Amino acid sequence: MANKNIINIRKKLDKLDNQFLNIIKKRTLLVDQVLKNKKFKKDIIDKKRIKIIIKNIAKKSKKRGIDSRITIKIWKTMIRSYIEYEYRNFKKK
């Protein structure tokens, strides 16, 4: 049988995961709005903006005492996933 402390912590993690899902839904709706304003597929990737985002995430992570290797990896994966999403959902005008 699993340790009761572990079970309680996992319940908290499950609640947090649900909050993440709500945030991802909100982020996706915003990405959809941005995508509607892009005229060409080549506009989907903005390397300059991606660099700035990653740099800011690293700084903010360090300020909060979070291992920036974790947050950078999460953000890079998220950005890559949303780029793929935008390509799949791009509608030529």
Backbone as CSV, one residue per row, in Angstrom:
resi,resn,N_x,N_y,N_z,CA_x,CA_y,CA_z,C_x,C_y,C_z
1,MET,0.842,-1.198,0.000,0.000,0.000,0.000,0.881,1.253,0.000
2,ALA,0.445,2.233,-0.740,1.214,3.468,-0.864,1.134,4.289,0.424
3,ASN,2.161,5.019,0.671,2.257,5.917,1.811,1.141,6.975,1.731
4,LYS,0.459,7.236,2.858,-0.649,8.213,2.880,-0.178,9.609,2.485
5,ASN,1.031,9.965,2.899,1.573,11.275,2.521,1.710,11.384,1.013
6,ILE,2.191,10.322,0.397,2.343,10.324,-1.056,0.977,10.452,-1.728
7,ILE,-0.008,9.736,-1.234,-1.371,9.803,-1.792,-1.913,11.229,-1.706
8,ASN,-1.735,11.867,-0.551,-2.204,13.252,-0.376,-1.475,14.214,-1.297
9,ILE,-0.191,14.046,-1.436,0.592,14.912,-2.324,0.152,14.713,-3.768
10,ARG,-0.088,13.457,-4.150,-0.539,13.168,-5.520,-1.905,13.780,-5.799
11,LYS,-2.775,13.835,-4.807,-4.077,14.499,-4.979,-3.873,15.989,-5.260
12,LYS,-2.935,16.590,-4.553,-2.616,18.004,-4.779,-2.040,18.196,-6.178
13,LEU,-1.202,17.261,-6.599,-0.649,17.334,-7.957,-1.754,17.220,-9.009
14,ASP,-2.720,16.343,-8.765,-3.853,16.191,-9.685,-4.653,17.488,-9.804
15,LYS,-4.874,18.161,-8.674,-5.587,19.451,-8.689,-4.794,20.486,-9.484
16,LEU,-3.505,20.500,-9.266,-2.631,21.430,-9.987,-2.649,21.136,-11.488
17,ASP,-2.643,19.852,-11.838,-2.718,19.472,-13.256,-4.001,19.996,-13.895
18,ASN,-5.101,19.949,-13.163,-6.364,20.486,-13.678,-6.271,21.990,-13.908
19,GLN,-5.567,22.689,-13.017,-5.371,24.128,-13.200,-4.518,24.388,-14.442
20,PHE,-3.500,23.544,-14.645,-2.672,23.659,-15.850,-3.530,23.503,-17.104
21,LEU,-4.429,22.541,-17.079,-5.298,22.321,-18.240,-6.155,23.554,-18.529
22,ASN,-6.663,24.194,-17.488,-7.439,25.422,-17.678,-6.582,26.535,-18.271
23,ILE,-5.355,26.644,-17.819,-4.440,27.658,-18.344,-4.097,27.354,-19.805
24,ILE,-3.873,26.089,-20.126,-3.568,25.701,-21.504,-4.744,26.038,-22.421
25,LYS,-5.963,25.815,-21.941,-7.152,26.160,-22.724,-7.178,27.662,-23.007
26,LYS,-6.941,28.478,-21.977,-6.921,29.938,-22.148,-5.811,30.357,-23.108
27,ARG,-4.647,29.731,-22.989,-3.517,30.059,-23.859,-3.839,29.690,-25.305
28,THR,-4.491,28.556,-25.482,-4.853,28.115,-26.824,-5.835,29.096,-27.472
29,LEU,-6.773,29.598,-26.703,-7.720,30.583,-27.238,-7.002,31.857,-27.685
30,LEU,-5.990,32.260,-26.927,-5.198,33.437,-27.316,-4.362,33.149,-28.563
31,VAL,-3.791,31.964,-28.627,-3.013,31.574,-29.811,-3.933,31.568,-31.037
32,ASP,-5.161,31.106,-30.872,-6.129,31.124,-31.973,-6.366,32.543,-32.478
33,GLN,-6.460,33.501,-31.552,-6.654,34.899,-31.937,-5.456,35.429,-32.719
34,VAL,-4.268,35.089,-32.243,-3.048,35.514,-32.938,-3.018,34.894,-34.335
35,LEU,-3.337,33.629,-34.414,-3.296,32.900,-35.684,-4.243,33.518,-36.715
36,LYS,-5.404,33.965,-36.269,-6.362,34.600,-37.177,-5.795,35.872,-37.790
37,ASN,-4.831,36.473,-37.142,-4.239,37.720,-37.622,-2.979,37.509,-38.450
38,LYS,-2.566,36.277,-38.635,-1.385,35.978,-39.448,-1.832,35.728,-40.877
39,LYS,-1.161,36.408,-41.806,-1.569,36.303,-43.204,-0.854,35.186,-43.948
40,PHE,0.351,34.864,-43.509,1.157,33.869,-44.212,1.714,32.849,-43.230
41,LYS,1.880,31.612,-43.709,2.435,30.557,-42.855,3.816,30.930,-42.339
42,LYS,4.573,31.679,-43.128,5.918,32.062,-42.696,5.902,32.964,-41.463
43,ASP,4.743,33.528,-41.164,4.605,34.393,-39.981,4.443,33.594,-38.685
44,ILE,4.277,32.284,-38.798,4.023,31.464,-37.610,5.224,31.447,-36.671
45,ILE,6.424,31.302,-37.209,7.621,31.235,-36.359,8.284,32.604,-36.299
46,ASP,8.442,33.110,-35.076,9.130,34.377,-34.840,10.322,34.079,-33.925
47,LYS,11.453,33.786,-34.549,12.643,33.356,-33.795,13.092,34.405,-32.779
48,LYS,12.975,35.661,-33.144,13.390,36.742,-32.241,12.527,36.730,-30.966
49,ARG,11.220,36.595,-31.152,10.303,36.553,-30.002,10.561,35.318,-29.149
50,ILE,10.807,34.182,-29.775,11.074,32.949,-29.034,12.310,33.113,-28.155
51,LYS,13.364,33.716,-28.703,14.589,33.955,-27.917,14.303,34.822,-26.694
52,ILE,13.516,35.865,-26.904,13.175,36.783,-25.810,12.366,36.051,-24.735
53,ILE,11.401,35.250,-25.168,10.569,34.500,-24.222,11.430,33.576,-23.371
54,ILE,12.305,32.815,-24.008,13.150,31.855,-23.286,14.075,32.584,-22.309
55,LYS,14.636,33.687,-22.749,15.516,34.476,-21.879,14.751,34.984,-20.650
56,ASN,13.547,35.487,-20.877,12.722,35.993,-19.772,12.306,34.884,-18.811
57,ILE,11.977,33.732,-19.346,11.586,32.597,-18.502,12.766,32.176,-17.622
58,ALA,13.959,32.157,-18.187,15.152,31.805,-17.410,15.354,32.788,-16.258
59,LYS,15.236,34.082,-16.550,15.408,35.121,-15.525,14.351,34.997,-14.434
60,LYS,13.095,34.871,-14.853,11.995,34.793,-13.890,12.095,33.522,-13.043
61,SER,12.539,32.456,-13.641,12.699,31.199,-12.904,13.740,31.350,-11.812
62,LYS,14.873,31.926,-12.170,15.956,32.113,-11.191,15.502,33.003,-10.040
63,LYS,14.746,34.069,-10.369,14.239,34.966,-9.327,13.322,34.230,-8.355
64,ARG,12.587,33.253,-8.870,11.629,32.516,-8.045,12.238,31.265,-7.410
65,GLY,13.506,31.026,-7.680,14.165,29.854,-7.099,13.762,28.547,-7.768
66,ILE,13.416,28.632,-9.042,13.028,27.443,-9.813,14.201,27.063,-10.714
67,ASP,14.452,25.788,-10.844,15.514,25.304,-11.733,15.154,25.710,-13.160
68,SER,15.906,26.637,-13.725,15.577,27.167,-15.050,15.714,26.119,-16.151
69,ARG,16.479,25.052,-15.908,16.566,23.989,-16.919,15.202,23.332,-17.116
70,ILE,14.445,23.243,-16.033,13.100,22.660,-16.121,12.171,23.598,-16.890
71,THR,12.124,24.859,-16.474,11.181,25.788,-17.102,11.536,26.048,-18.567
72,ILE,12.822,26.153,-18.870,13.223,26.369,-20.265,12.782,25.184,-21.127
73,LYS,12.986,23.998,-20.619,12.584,22.803,-21.369,11.065,22.773,-21.567
74,ILE,10.320,23.116,-20.524,8.856,23.153,-20.628,8.430,24.185,-21.668
75,TRP,8.994,25.387,-21.597,8.594,26.444,-22.522,8.985,26.112,-23.962
76,LYS,10.160,25.558,-24.162,10.560,25.181,-25.528,9.608,24.130,-26.095
77,THR,9.231,23.184,-25.271,8.287,22.152,-25.710,6.922,22.767,-26.009
78,MET,6.488,23.672,-25.147,5.198,24.327,-25.343,5.211,25.162,-26.628
79,ILE,6.272,25.914,-26.829,6.383,26.742,-28.028,6.362,25.857,-29.273
80,ARG,7.148,24.794,-29.256,7.192,23.864,-30.394,5.805,23.262,-30.651
81,SER,5.117,22.910,-29.588,3.777,22.323,-29.715,2.787,23.324,-30.314
82,TYR,2.872,24.573,-29.887,1.963,25.590,-30.424,2.322,25.961,-31.866
83,ILE,3.574,25.892,-32.225,3.959,26.116,-33.620,3.326,25.038,-34.494
84,GLU,3.433,23.798,-34.055,2.795,22.691,-34.789,1.287,22.897,-34.864
85,TYR,0.694,23.330,-33.770,-0.744,23.607,-33.715,-1.113,24.685,-34.735
86,GLU,-0.319,25.748,-34.781,-0.603,26.832,-35.719,-0.503,26.357,-37.162
87,TYR,0.502,25.559,-37.480,0.618,25.032,-38.835,-0.597,24.177,-39.196
88,ARG,-1.052,23.365,-38.257,-2.219,22.501,-38.516,-3.491,23.305,-38.717
89,ASN,-3.570,24.461,-38.069,-4.814,25.238,-38.064,-4.764,26.506,-38.903
90,PHE,-3.663,26.709,-39.598,-3.531,27.913,-40.423,-4.516,27.864,-41.580
91,LYS,-5.229,28.949,-41.753,-6.164,29.059,-42.873,-5.691,30.173,-43.800
92,LYS,-5.381,29.797,-45.010,-4.928,30.795,-45.995,-6.100,31.693,-46.348
93,LYS,-5.839,33.003,-46.365,-6.907,33.971,-46.651,-7.004,34.277,-48.121
